[in-house]
Amino acid sequence: MFQDKSIFEIIHAGGFTMYILIFCSILSIAVIIERLWYFKRRSSVGRLPLMEQIRKNFKSNSIATSVDFCRNTDTPCAKVALAGLNLKGHDEKMISNAMEREITIQTVQLERFTSIVGTIGGTAVYIGLFGTVLGIVRAFHDVSRTASGGMDVVTAGISEALVCTAAGLVVAIPAVISYNYFVRKIDNFVLNMELTASELLDLGVSKEKLK
């Protein structure tokens, strides 16, 4: 059916919904690449190496070194630890609240744009089906208008219409897989931030534990 047609002719046969799906595909790929790069940069220093360095500095009473280390480390866990270290010697509740607020801020940044991928993954198939329905309606309309061609014209029109469904699946599957990966990755980030906050309080940064 399509062996003698170029990719542009196939896209044109699918109708305007093919252009919507192409836009969704480009947007989805752009967000996926940006988020993967963002997560990679935010994983440069893991929670365990970070806390190990902070513990060493605590043992040598070099709190300022820990503050500088966290300030120069661009990871969510380091940002949470920095929020707590900046309030060293204050009430434990105040320190805990500051770190919880930082966890919320970092979580919002981690989740940025991921909803776009999730939305595309959930709607691309339906956009493709919509294009297929429109194509089938157009095929039957052409048959009724010309009153010629019979089933050959119908099957040809349906074959072209099904291109939209195939395109919708091609766009949706990678988006859904990527979105699920992002959700899992963000959950791991949040868990590590919460553990960082808990471990930092256990080290004794509050005035109650400094006594």
CYANA upper distance limits for C-alpha pairs under 8 A (distance plus 0.5 A):
  1 MET  CA    156 ALA  CA      8.27
  1 MET  CA    159 SER  CA      8.23
  2 PHE  CA      6 SER  CA      8.42
  2 PHE  CA     10 ILE  CA      7.73
  5 LYS  CA      9 GLU  CA      6.40
  5 LYS  CA     10 ILE  CA      7.07
  6 SER  CA     10 ILE  CA      6.88
  7 ILE  CA     11 ILE  CA      6.70
  8 PHE  CA     12 HIS  CA      6.61
  9 GLU  CA     13 ALA  CA      6.59
 10 ILE  CA     14 GLY  CA      6.97
 10 ILE  CA    160 GLU  CA      8.07
 10 ILE  CA    163 VAL  CA      8.16
 11 ILE  CA     15 GLY  CA      7.43
 11 ILE  CA     18 MET  CA      6.53
 11 ILE  CA     19 TYR  CA      8.15
 12 HIS  CA     16 PHE  CA      8.12
 12 HIS  CA     18 MET  CA      8.15
 13 ALA  CA    160 GLU  CA      6.32
 13 ALA  CA    161 ALA  CA      7.83
 14 GLY  CA     18 MET  CA      6.17
 14 GLY  CA    131 GLY  CA      7.49
 14 GLY  CA    132 THR  CA      8.23
 14 GLY  CA    135 GLY  CA      7.71
 14 GLY  CA    160 GLU  CA      6.55
 14 GLY  CA    161 ALA  CA      6.14
 14 GLY  CA    162 LEU  CA      8.25
 14 GLY  CA    163 VAL  CA      6.35
 14 GLY  CA    164 CYS  CA      6.11
 15 GLY  CA     19 TYR  CA      8.14
 15 GLY  CA    131 GLY  CA      7.50
 15 GLY  CA    135 GLY  CA      8.01
 16 PHE  CA     20 ILE  CA      7.26
 16 PHE  CA    131 GLY  CA      8.28
 17 THR  CA     21 LEU  CA      6.73
 17 THR  CA    127 ILE  CA      7.34
 17 THR  CA    128 GLY  CA      7.45
 17 THR  CA    130 PHE  CA      8.28
 17 THR  CA    131 GLY  CA      5.91
 17 THR  CA    164 CYS  CA      7.62
 18 MET  CA     22 ILE  CA      6.63
 18 MET  CA    128 GLY  CA      8.16
 18 MET  CA    131 GLY  CA      8.05
 18 MET  CA    164 CYS  CA      6.66
 18 MET  CA    167 ALA  CA      7.84
 19 TYR  CA     23 PHE  CA      6.70
 20 ILE  CA     24 CYS  CA      6.71
 21 LEU  CA     25 SER  CA      6.51
 21 LEU  CA    124 ALA  CA      7.27
 21 LEU  CA    127 ILE  CA      7.90
 21 LEU  CA    128 GLY  CA      8.03
 21 LEU  CA    167 ALA  CA      7.58
 21 LEU  CA    168 GLY  CA      7.10
 21 LEU  CA    171 VAL  CA      7.58
 22 ILE  CA     26 ILE  CA      6.74
 23 PHE  CA     27 LEU  CA      6.64
 24 CYS  CA     28 SER  CA      6.43
 24 CYS  CA    120 ILE  CA      7.05
 24 CYS  CA    124 ALA  CA      8.17
 24 CYS  CA    171 VAL  CA      7.91
 25 SER  CA     29 ILE  CA      6.60
 25 SER  CA    171 VAL  CA      6.05
 26 ILE  CA     30 ALA  CA      6.63
 27 LEU  CA     31 VAL  CA      6.75
 28 SER  CA     32 ILE  CA      6.59
 28 SER  CA    116 ILE  CA      7.75
 28 SER  CA    117 VAL  CA      6.01
 28 SER  CA    120 ILE  CA      7.57
 28 SER  CA    175 ALA  CA      7.08
 29 ILE  CA     33 ILE  CA      6.65
 30 ALA  CA     34 GLU  CA      6.67
 31 VAL  CA     35 ARG  CA      6.50
 31 VAL  CA    113 PHE  CA      7.10
 31 VAL  CA    114 THR  CA      7.92
 31 VAL  CA    116 ILE  CA      8.27
 31 VAL  CA    117 VAL  CA      7.56
 32 ILE  CA     36 LEU  CA      6.57
 32 ILE  CA    117 VAL  CA      7.95
 32 ILE  CA    178 SER  CA      7.44
 33 ILE  CA     37 TRP  CA      6.70
 34 GLU  CA     38 TYR  CA      6.58
 35 ARG  CA     39 PHE  CA      6.51
 35 ARG  CA    113 PHE  CA      8.42
 35 ARG  CA    114 THR  CA      8.27
 36 LEU  CA     40 LYS  CA      6.62
 37 TRP  CA     41 ARG  CA      6.77
 38 TYR  CA     42 ARG  CA      6.75
 39 PHE  CA     43 SER  CA      6.72
 39 PHE  CA    110 LEU  CA      8.27
 40 LYS  CA     44 SER  CA      7.31
 41 ARG  CA     74 ASP  CA      8.21
 41 ARG  CA     75 THR  CA      8.11
 42 ARG  CA     74 ASP  CA      6.73
 42 ARG  CA     75 THR  CA      5.00
 42 ARG  CA     76 PRO  CA      7.19
 43 SER  CA     75 THR  CA      6.84
 44 SER  CA     74 ASP  CA      8.38
 44 SER  CA     75 THR  CA      7.57
 45 VAL  CA     49 PRO  CA      7.17
 45 VAL  CA     50 LEU  CA      7.11
 45 VAL  CA     73 THR  CA      7.89
 45 VAL  CA     75 THR  CA      7.35
 46 GLY  CA     50 LEU  CA      6.75
 46 GLY  CA     77 CYS  CA      8.33
 47 ARG  CA     51 MET  CA      6.59
 47 ARG  CA     77 CYS  CA      6.79
 47 ARG  CA    192 ASN  CA      6.87
 47 ARG  CA    193 MET  CA      8.42
 47 ARG  CA    196 THR  CA      7.35
 48 LEU  CA     52 GLU  CA      6.53
 49 PRO  CA     53 GLN  CA      6.72
 50 LEU  CA     54 ILE  CA      6.85
 50 LEU  CA     77 CYS  CA      8.45
 50 LEU  CA     78 ALA  CA      7.65
 51 MET  CA     55 ARG  CA      6.53
 51 MET  CA    196 THR  CA      7.80
 51 MET  CA    199 GLU  CA      8.38
 51 MET  CA    200 LEU  CA      8.47
 52 GLU  CA     56 LYS  CA      6.82
 53 GLN  CA     57 ASN  CA      6.85
 53 GLN  CA     66 SER  CA      7.89
 54 ILE  CA     58 PHE  CA      6.65
 54 ILE  CA     63 ILE  CA      8.46
 54 ILE  CA     66 SER  CA      6.00
 55 ARG  CA     59 LYS  CA      6.74
 55 ARG  CA    203 LEU  CA      8.05
 56 LYS  CA     60 SER  CA      6.96
 57 ASN  CA     61 ASN  CA      6.38
 57 ASN  CA     62 SER  CA      5.24
 57 ASN  CA     63 ILE  CA      6.51
 57 ASN  CA     65 THR  CA      7.21
 57 ASN  CA     66 SER  CA      6.70
 58 PHE  CA     62 SER  CA      6.42
 58 PHE  CA     63 ILE  CA      6.54
 58 PHE  CA    203 LEU  CA      8.40
 62 SER  CA     66 SER  CA      7.33
 63 ILE  CA     67 VAL  CA      6.88
 63 ILE  CA     85 LEU  CA      8.30
 64 ALA  CA     68 ASP  CA      6.73
 65 THR  CA     69 PHE  CA      6.54
 66 SER  CA     70 CYS  CA      6.61
 66 SER  CA     85 LEU  CA      8.43
 67 VAL  CA     71 ARG  CA      6.53
 67 VAL  CA     82 LEU  CA      6.56
 67 VAL  CA     85 LEU  CA      6.93
 67 VAL  CA     86 ASN  CA      7.79
 68 ASP  CA     72 ASN  CA      6.65
 69 PHE  CA     73 THR  CA      6.73
 70 CYS  CA     74 ASP  CA      8.21
 70 CYS  CA     78 ALA  CA      5.36
 70 CYS  CA     79 LYS  CA      7.11
 70 CYS  CA     81 ALA  CA      7.41
 70 CYS  CA     82 LEU  CA      6.15
 71 ARG  CA     78 ALA  CA      7.78
 71 ARG  CA     79 LYS  CA      7.75
 71 ARG  CA     82 LEU  CA      7.15
 73 THR  CA     78 ALA  CA      6.60
 73 THR  CA     79 LYS  CA      8.42
 74 ASP  CA     78 ALA  CA      7.26
 74 ASP  CA     79 LYS  CA      7.75
 75 THR  CA     79 LYS  CA      6.86
 76 PRO  CA     80 VAL  CA      6.81
 76 PRO  CA    103 ILE  CA      8.11
 76 PRO  CA    106 GLN  CA      6.47
 76 PRO  CA    189 PHE  CA      7.82
 76 PRO  CA    193 MET  CA      7.18
 77 CYS  CA     81 ALA  CA      6.65
 77 CYS  CA    189 PHE  CA      8.40
 77 CYS  CA    192 ASN  CA      7.22
 77 CYS  CA    193 MET  CA      5.40
 77 CYS  CA    196 THR  CA      6.78
 78 ALA  CA     82 LEU  CA      6.48
 79 LYS  CA     83 ALA  CA      6.77
 79 LYS  CA    102 GLU  CA      7.57
 80 VAL  CA     84 GLY  CA      7.08
 80 VAL  CA     99 MET  CA      5.80
 80 VAL  CA    100 GLU  CA      8.39
 80 VAL  CA    102 GLU  CA      6.10
 80 VAL  CA    103 ILE  CA      6.78
 80 VAL  CA    193 MET  CA      7.07
 80 VAL  CA    196 THR  CA      7.78
 80 VAL  CA    197 ALA  CA      7.17
 81 ALA  CA     85 LEU  CA      6.60
 81 ALA  CA     99 MET  CA      7.74
 81 ALA  CA    196 THR  CA      7.15
 81 ALA  CA    197 ALA  CA      6.98
 81 ALA  CA    200 LEU  CA      7.44
 82 LEU  CA     86 ASN  CA      6.47
 83 ALA  CA     87 LEU  CA      7.48
 83 ALA  CA     95 ILE  CA      8.13
 83 ALA  CA     98 ALA  CA      6.55
 83 ALA  CA     99 MET  CA      6.08
 83 ALA  CA    102 GLU  CA      7.38
 84 GLY  CA     88 LYS  CA      7.13
 84 GLY  CA     95 ILE  CA      5.82
 84 GLY  CA     96 SER  CA      7.70
 84 GLY  CA     98 ALA  CA      7.06
 84 GLY  CA     99 MET  CA      6.27
 84 GLY  CA    197 ALA  CA      8.04
 84 GLY  CA    200 LEU  CA      7.95
 84 GLY  CA    205 VAL  CA      8.12
 85 LEU  CA    205 VAL  CA      7.46
 87 LEU  CA     94 MET  CA      8.41
 87 LEU  CA     95 ILE  CA      6.51
 87 LEU  CA    205 VAL  CA      8.36
 87 LEU  CA    206 SER  CA      8.43
 88 LYS  CA     95 ILE  CA      8.10
 88 LYS  CA    205 VAL  CA      5.38
 88 LYS  CA    206 SER  CA      6.30
 88 LYS  CA    207 LYS  CA      7.93
 89 GLY  CA    205 VAL  CA      6.37
 89 GLY  CA    206 SER  CA      5.22
 89 GLY  CA    207 LYS  CA      4.79
 89 GLY  CA    210 LEU  CA      7.51
 90 HIS  CA     94 MET  CA      7.23
 90 HIS  CA     95 ILE  CA      7.28
 90 HIS  CA    205 VAL  CA      8.28
 90 HIS  CA    206 SER  CA      5.76
 90 HIS  CA    207 LYS  CA      5.76
 91 ASP  CA     95 ILE  CA      6.88
 91 ASP  CA    206 SER  CA      5.95
 91 ASP  CA    207 LYS  CA      6.30
 91 ASP  CA    208 GLU  CA      7.44
 92 GLU  CA     96 SER  CA      6.49
 92 GLU  CA    201 LEU  CA      7.95
 92 GLU  CA    205 VAL  CA      8.21
 92 GLU  CA    206 SER  CA      5.34
 92 GLU  CA    207 LYS  CA      7.60
 92 GLU  CA    208 GLU  CA      7.58
 93 LYS  CA     97 ASN  CA      6.55
 94 MET  CA     98 ALA  CA      6.71
 95 ILE  CA     99 MET  CA      6.82
 95 ILE  CA    206 SER  CA      7.63
 96 SER  CA    100 GLU  CA      6.65
 96 SER  CA    197 ALA  CA      7.79
 96 SER  CA    201 LEU  CA      8.19
 97 ASN  CA    101 ARG  CA      6.66
 98 ALA  CA    102 GLU  CA      6.82
 99 MET  CA    103 ILE  CA      6.64
 99 MET  CA    197 ALA  CA      6.86
100 GLU  CA    104 THR  CA      6.83
100 GLU  CA    197 ALA  CA      8.45
101 ARG  CA    105 ILE  CA      6.81
102 GLU  CA    106 GLN  CA      6.58
103 ILE  CA    107 THR  CA      6.49
103 ILE  CA    190 VAL  CA      7.68
103 ILE  CA    193 MET  CA      6.99
103 ILE  CA    194 GLU  CA      8.01
104 THR  CA    108 VAL  CA      6.76
105 ILE  CA    109 GLN  CA      6.98
106 GLN  CA    110 LEU  CA      6.67
107 THR  CA    111 GLU  CA      6.63
107 THR  CA    186 ILE  CA      7.89
107 THR  CA    190 VAL  CA      7.30
108 VAL  CA    112 ARG  CA      6.71
110 LEU  CA    186 ILE  CA      6.96
111 GLU  CA    115 SER  CA      8.04
111 GLU  CA    186 ILE  CA      7.66
113 PHE  CA    117 VAL  CA      7.70
114 THR  CA    118 GLY  CA      6.92
114 THR  CA    179 TYR  CA      7.09
114 THR  CA    182 PHE  CA      7.64
115 SER  CA    119 THR  CA      6.46
115 SER  CA    179 TYR  CA      8.44
116 ILE  CA    120 ILE  CA      6.69
117 VAL  CA    121 GLY  CA      6.55
117 VAL  CA    175 ALA  CA      6.02
117 VAL  CA    176 VAL  CA      7.80
117 VAL  CA    178 SER  CA      8.00
117 VAL  CA    179 TYR  CA      6.48
118 GLY  CA    122 GLY  CA      6.67
118 GLY  CA    175 ALA  CA      7.09
118 GLY  CA    176 VAL  CA      6.74
118 GLY  CA    179 TYR  CA      5.97
119 THR  CA    123 THR  CA      6.59
120 ILE  CA    124 ALA  CA      5.97
120 ILE  CA    171 VAL  CA      8.32
120 ILE  CA    172 ALA  CA      6.98
120 ILE  CA    175 ALA  CA      7.11
121 GLY  CA    125 VAL  CA      8.20
121 GLY  CA    171 VAL  CA      7.67
121 GLY  CA    172 ALA  CA      4.72
121 GLY  CA    173 ILE  CA      7.11
121 GLY  CA    174 PRO  CA      8.08
121 GLY  CA    175 ALA  CA      5.19
121 GLY  CA    176 VAL  CA      5.25
121 GLY  CA    179 TYR  CA      8.39
122 GLY  CA    126 TYR  CA      8.46
122 GLY  CA    172 ALA  CA      7.32
122 GLY  CA    176 VAL  CA      7.77
123 THR  CA    127 ILE  CA      6.71
123 THR  CA    172 ALA  CA      8.00
124 ALA  CA    128 GLY  CA      6.69
124 ALA  CA    168 GLY  CA      5.39
124 ALA  CA    169 LEU  CA      7.51
124 ALA  CA    171 VAL  CA      6.81
124 ALA  CA    172 ALA  CA      5.80
125 VAL  CA    129 LEU  CA      6.70
125 VAL  CA    165 THR  CA      7.06
125 VAL  CA    168 GLY  CA      4.92
125 VAL  CA    169 LEU  CA      6.03
125 VAL  CA    171 VAL  CA      8.36
125 VAL  CA    172 ALA  CA      6.69
126 TYR  CA    130 PHE  CA      6.51
126 TYR  CA    168 GLY  CA      7.80
127 ILE  CA    131 GLY  CA      6.81
127 ILE  CA    164 CYS  CA      8.43
127 ILE  CA    165 THR  CA      8.46
127 ILE  CA    168 GLY  CA      7.09
128 GLY  CA    132 THR  CA      6.73
128 GLY  CA    164 CYS  CA      4.99
128 GLY  CA    165 THR  CA      4.75
128 GLY  CA    166 ALA  CA      7.71
128 GLY  CA    167 ALA  CA      7.01
128 GLY  CA    168 GLY  CA      4.99
128 GLY  CA    169 LEU  CA      8.13
129 LEU  CA    133 VAL  CA      6.66
129 LEU  CA    164 CYS  CA      7.14
129 LEU  CA    165 THR  CA      5.70
129 LEU  CA    168 GLY  CA      8.05
130 PHE  CA    134 LEU  CA      6.77
131 GLY  CA    135 GLY  CA      6.61
131 GLY  CA    161 ALA  CA      7.27
131 GLY  CA    164 CYS  CA      6.04
131 GLY  CA    165 THR  CA      7.84
132 THR  CA    136 ILE  CA      6.68
132 THR  CA    158 ILE  CA      8.19
132 THR  CA    161 ALA  CA      4.97
132 THR  CA    162 LEU  CA      5.82
132 THR  CA    163 VAL  CA      7.85
132 THR  CA    164 CYS  CA      6.07
132 THR  CA    165 THR  CA      6.67
133 VAL  CA    137 VAL  CA      6.67
133 VAL  CA    161 ALA  CA      7.80
134 LEU  CA    138 ARG  CA      6.61
134 LEU  CA    161 ALA  CA      8.03
135 GLY  CA    139 ALA  CA      6.61
135 GLY  CA    157 GLY  CA      7.28
135 GLY  CA    158 ILE  CA      7.17
135 GLY  CA    160 GLU  CA      7.77
135 GLY  CA    161 ALA  CA      4.99
135 GLY  CA    162 LEU  CA      8.41
136 ILE  CA    140 PHE  CA      6.81
136 ILE  CA    154 VAL  CA      8.49
136 ILE  CA    157 GLY  CA      6.96
136 ILE  CA    158 ILE  CA      5.88
136 ILE  CA    161 ALA  CA      6.61
137 VAL  CA    141 HIS  CA      6.55
138 ARG  CA    142 ASP  CA      6.63
138 ARG  CA    157 GLY  CA      8.23
139 ALA  CA    143 VAL  CA      6.90
139 ALA  CA    153 VAL  CA      7.83
139 ALA  CA    154 VAL  CA      6.26
139 ALA  CA    157 GLY  CA      5.39
139 ALA  CA    158 ILE  CA      7.29
140 PHE  CA    144 SER  CA      6.67
140 PHE  CA    154 VAL  CA      6.89
141 HIS  CA    145 ARG  CA      6.56
142 ASP  CA    146 THR  CA      6.60
143 VAL  CA    147 ALA  CA      5.92
143 VAL  CA    148 SER  CA      6.76
143 VAL  CA    149 GLY  CA      7.42
143 VAL  CA    150 GLY  CA      7.56
143 VAL  CA    153 VAL  CA      7.41
143 VAL  CA    154 VAL  CA      7.55
144 SER  CA    148 SER  CA      8.43
149 GLY  CA    153 VAL  CA      5.71
149 GLY  CA    154 VAL  CA      8.44
150 GLY  CA    154 VAL  CA      7.23
151 MET  CA    155 THR  CA      6.44
152 ASP  CA    156 ALA  CA      6.58
153 VAL  CA    157 GLY  CA      6.64
154 VAL  CA    158 ILE  CA      6.63
155 THR  CA    159 SER  CA      6.50
156 ALA  CA    160 GLU  CA      6.86
157 GLY  CA    161 ALA  CA      6.66
158 ILE  CA    162 LEU  CA      6.63
159 SER  CA    163 VAL  CA      7.44
160 GLU  CA    164 CYS  CA      8.47
161 ALA  CA    165 THR  CA      8.20
162 LEU  CA    166 ALA  CA      6.93
163 VAL  CA    167 ALA  CA      6.57
164 CYS  CA    168 GLY  CA      6.55
165 THR  CA    169 LEU  CA      6.86
166 ALA  CA    170 VAL  CA      6.78
167 ALA  CA    171 VAL  CA      6.76
168 GLY  CA    172 ALA  CA      6.47
169 LEU  CA    173 ILE  CA      6.38
170 VAL  CA    174 PRO  CA      7.72
171 VAL  CA    175 ALA  CA      7.12
172 ALA  CA    176 VAL  CA      6.57
173 ILE  CA    177 ILE  CA      6.76
174 PRO  CA    178 SER  CA      6.48
175 ALA  CA    179 TYR  CA      6.50
176 VAL  CA    180 ASN  CA      6.71
177 ILE  CA    181 TYR  CA      6.78
178 SER  CA    182 PHE  CA      6.63
179 TYR  CA    183 VAL  CA      6.71
180 ASN  CA    184 ARG  CA      6.81
181 TYR  CA    185 LYS  CA      6.59
182 PHE  CA    186 ILE  CA      6.53
183 VAL  CA    187 ASP  CA      6.69
184 ARG  CA    188 ASN  CA      6.87
185 LYS  CA    189 PHE  CA      6.87
186 ILE  CA    190 VAL  CA      6.66
187 ASP  CA    191 LEU  CA      6.63
188 ASN  CA    192 ASN  CA      6.68
189 PHE  CA    193 MET  CA      6.68
190 VAL  CA    194 GLU  CA      6.69
191 LEU  CA    195 LEU  CA      6.72
192 ASN  CA    196 THR  CA      6.53
193 MET  CA    197 ALA  CA      6.77
194 GLU  CA    198 SER  CA      6.75
195 LEU  CA    199 GLU  CA      6.51
196 THR  CA    200 LEU  CA      6.54
197 ALA  CA    201 LEU  CA      6.86
198 SER  CA    202 ASP  CA      6.88
199 GLU  CA    203 LEU  CA      6.87
200 LEU  CA    204 GLY  CA      7.52
200 LEU  CA    205 VAL  CA      7.48
201 LEU  CA    205 VAL  CA      6.46
201 LEU  CA    206 SER  CA      7.61
204 GLY  CA    208 GLU  CA      8.48
204 GLY  CA    209 LYS  CA      5.46
204 GLY  CA    210 LEU  CA      6.62
205 VAL  CA    209 LYS  CA      7.29
205 VAL  CA    210 LEU  CA      7.27
206 SER  CA    210 LEU  CA      6.76
207 LYS  CA    211 LYS  CA      6.87
